[in-house]
Amino acid sequence: MRIRTGSVALCAVTVGCLSLCATNILAQENKTVLGPSNLPLQEGADALKAGEAADGVRLTLVGLKQAKGLRERQTAKSNLCAGYALLEQYQIALDYCDEVLEENDRYWRAYSNRALIYVRLHRFDEAQQDLLKGEAISPNAKSLRAVRKMYRDAINPVSPSIIIDDRRAPADDE
């Protein structure tokens, strides 16, 4: 009888422990994410960073279809804007940037991407407006600073102040 009682008690403790362990595991799972939640979106971003625009766009389109929530959708659309800009398909790129900014007018990356497209299209007034909006949201963003430099170079190109003429006259034999 004692063995049975001990077994029942042990079993109750074990069940209690399992329940507590399961609760702890669930709590940890809610806090810990192993890897990206949207693998195609992550792989697409990696491809875009590596300069592989076609693969980046392809993977990001898959990631957009699998996007869970507004943040992933906005990230995917912003990345598609950048990817299509790399492919020089500017109208498609602008459409994705516009979609992001319709959903969230504080998404500075979309302003940066769109400003770059405007610079490439020589739409300098629109580029300036987007740069100002993006810089107001994230004044220290490196990508905005890079686009700002491109904008300045485009509207006020620097010409060399010294020209070196290294052509030589034919040598005289005399």
Secondary structure, DSSP 8 states (H G I E B T S, - for coil): -HHHHHHHHHHHHHHHHHHHHHHHHHHHHHH---S-SSHHHHHHHHHHHTT-HHHHHHHHHHHHHT--SHHHHHHHHHHHHHHHHHTT-HHHHHHHHHHHHHH-TT-HHHHHHHHHHHHHTT-HHHHHHHHHHHHHH-TT-HHHHHHHHHHHHHHS----S-------------
